Amino acid sequence: MESKGARILVIDDESQIQKLLRVALTSHGYEVGEATTGQQGLSEAAVFRPDIIILDLGLPDMDGLEVVTRLREWTNTPIIILSAKEQEKDKILALDAGADDYLTKPFGMGELLARIRAAMRHSVKITDEPVLKFDDLVIDLAHRRVVVQGEEVKLTPTEYDLMKNLAIHAGKVLTHKQLLKTCWGPNYENDTHYLRVYIGQLRRKIEANPTRPRHIITEPGVGYRLV
């Protein structure tokens, strides 16, 4: 029992997936709600009040992206996409629409449980916390300071903005477009080379081994996440 009764809503029309998730999640202490259509999922999200939503994109009545968009009109509940669609563009569209994470079918239950735990840890408004800690990495939001292994690291204003955005959404995949828009502005949404350069600079400053990063993880073709 690792989840203390957290609620998970599964929106998926495949009965085998529903059964698999119901058995696995309840065995780990989660309370599971189920919906087989987008409309039913939207209704259940309002009534069941889940802590996490697991959503399939291929629903019989509406596109899963529309479900994400409509959920984001009123809730910040973490949404993990579980879909057979494995193209990068599908992942990017879902994450840009407001999903927090994306796993493709077939999937490993261990990885899904890990993604759920990560989403649960960061579903609270961590921006209310002035100091964020990730093992040897400490980010003091109040004083705009970044400390690695007890030593302050000097970041440029842009590097700090990038670091802060990754940190306050830790565990969540942030797409290239999201990071560029937030840190550089809407006119730079397609300038991914800026992002690669600055991520490289950040890694050289905060990672023990920049070629094998522990904190800033690349989601190939999609974006980055801080772990």
Disulfide bonds with the S-S distance in Angstrom:
none
